[in-house]
Amino acid sequence: MSIPRLCLSLVLLVSSMAGRAIAQDPAPKAESGLEPEFRQLRAKLAAQPEFNGTDAVSKFRLAEELARRGDVQGAIETYRAAIHLKADWPDPYRGLGQVLLDHHDYSEAVQALQTGIRLGRDDYQAFYWLGRAFMGKGDLPASAIALERAAELKPDDADTFADLGLVRMAQGDVAGAEQALTRAIRLKPDLADAHRLRERLMKAQGDPELAREAGAALLKSLFARE
């Protein structure tokens, strides 16, 4: 499954122009209006050999494909079906958590991802998405812990350090934010979001309260419920 990471670029650009963070993620098409189309998609996929089994693996594969095609409700239901069939398998929990996060259901996403982590091995993706789910909930200490663990497991992932930089910024931790964003840029020199975040951090001129206000405003805009 490939759910795009939320992008900071538009939020940072608009908030810089307006003096405060006011941008929100573009609203998706009304899911209820697409339901007939998604029902046809589910039926079509369910008839294919790789998806039509009644076992947990087949359900998981179908959920992954539905998520990839934007059928949020279908993916959620199918991930849960896979979990019902094999409750000790961590992968469907991670997939469910990602879809719930993408749908702004942050508390449920946290629950799903935490369950998957408890059941499984150290999975940097699960910790990364858990960090983002906590960002959505506004639990910055928990987000920082999850993102730090993701960074330990995959120390070459620039996006993890960029997100950690934003969380540290919103906590008023200027030095921690600078360290994380510098690491992100070193790992991926063309990561525009990390550069923009660092520019905003520099505008705070080392003032923890200014950094906290800027970071908090960006988080609020980035993770606003639609």
N, C-alpha and C positions, 0 to 999 in steps of 0.2 A: 504494500500500500504506500502511496506517496501523497501525503497531505502537505501542501505548501506551508513552509514556515511563515508566520505572519511577518509582514514587511514593515519596517519602521520609516522608510524613506518618505512616504507621503505625509505621515504624521509629523515627522521632524521638519519637513519643508513648510507645511502649513502653520505649525506652531511657531516657527521662526518668523514667518511673515506677519502673523497676527499678534505675536507677543505672548501667546499662551497656547496650550495644546487644545485644539478644538476639533481636529479631524477624527473621523471614525472609519472603520473598515466599510467598504462599499456594501450596501445591503444586498443579500443574495435574492435570487428569484424566489417568489413565494413557493414554499415546498408543497403546500396543499394544491396549488395549481399544476404542479408537475407530477402529482401522484399517479394519474392515469398512465403517463409515459413511463414512470418508474415501475408500475405494476407489469407493464409489458416487458420491460427490461428484465425484471426478476424472473418472469416466466420463461423468457428466452434463455437466460443464463442457466436456470435450474434444469433445463432440458439437455444441457451439454454434459458430456461424460465426466469432465473434471469437477463439475459442481453438483451433480445430481445424486450423490450418495447421501445416506442418512447418518453418516458418521461425523465426528467432530471436525476432522480434517477437511472434508468436503464443505461443511458449513463455514469453516474458517476461510477457505479459499473463496467461497462465494461472497462472504462479507468483505474481504479485501477488494474484490473486483467491484462490488457495489459502492464501497467507499471511494475507490479510484474514479468512479463515474459520477460521483456526487449525490448518490442516493443515501442521504444521511439516515433516515428512518429505517430503510431497508437494511443498511449496514448494521445499525444498532441492534435491530431485532435478530439478525443473523449471527452477529458476534455472541449475543446472549444465548442463542440456540446452541452454538458451539460450546459455550461455557456450561450449559445445562448437561450436555452430553459428556463433557470431560472437565470437571470443575477444578482439577489440579494442574491444568495446562496453562502456563502463563501467557502464551502468545495472544490468545483472544482477548485477554484483559488489556494488554498493551494496545491492541487495535481498537478496542472499545474506548479506551481512554483517549486515544488520539481523535477519534470521531467526536466524542463528547466535548473535548477541548475545542475543536474546530467549530462546534455548534454553540460554544459559549456556556456549556453546562459544566462549570469549573468544579463544583463540589463533587459531582458524580464522576467526573474525570479523575479527580484525586483518588477517590475510593477505588476505582477500577485499576488505576496504575499502581497504587500501593498494594493491592491484592496480588497483582501480577508479580511485583517485586518480591513480596513475601514468599511466593510460590516458586520463583525461578532463581536463576543465577544472576550475577551482576550483569545487567544489561544497560549499557550507557544510553540507549535510546529511551528506555523506560524512565530512567532518571532524568533525562533531558526533558521529556514531555511532562513528567511530574513537576519539574521546576517551572515550566511554563504554566501548568495548571494552577500552581500556587501563586504565580504572578497574577493570573486572572482573578484569583480569590483575594488578592491583596495581602497574602501572608508572606512577607518578604524574607523573614528569617528562614522559614521552611523552604522557600524557593532557592535561597542561596545555598542551603545545605544540599539540596537535590542537584543543583547545577554544579556545585563543587565536586560532588561524587561523579557526575557525568564527565566532568573534565579530567578527573583522576583516571577514569576508565578509558577515555579517548582524548588524550592530551593534545591531539592535532586538529581538533574540531573548532574552527574559528567562531562559528555561530554560538556555540556554548559559552565561550568567553565573552562574546559581545553581549549576550543576554545577561551574563553574570555582571558585566560592567554596568548595565542599565539598573539591575537590582541594587548593586552597591551604591550607585548614584542616588537612587530613590531612598536609600537608607542614610544618605548624608555622609557616606564613607568615600571621601574624595580620593584618598590614596589607593584604596581597594579598587575603586572604579577605574582609575588611571592604569593600574597594573593589569587588570583584566582586559581593558580595551587595547592597551599597547600589545598585549599578547595576541589578541584577535587580529590586529593589523599585521603583526609580524608573521602570523601563520597564513594570512590571506590579505596581501597588500591592497587588493582591489575591492575589499569588503566595504562598500559605501556606508552602510549603516553604522559600522564601527567608527569610521572617520567622522560622521556627522555627530554621533554621540560624544566623541572625544572633543569635538569643537564646542558642543554645548557645555561640556564639563569645564573646559578652559574658560568659558565666559563666566562661570561661577567664581573664577579667580580665587580658588581655594577656600571659598566660604561653604561650609557644610550645609547650612540652611538653604542657601541658594541652589546648591546641587540637589538637595533633597526635594525642594519644590519643583525644580525642572524635571527630575526623574519621575516624581510622583505624577505630574501632569501628563508626561508621555505614556506612562503605564496606564493611566485612566483612559486616555484616548485609544490606545492600542487595543485594550481588552474590553472596551465598552460593549455591553450587551446591546443587541440590535432589537 
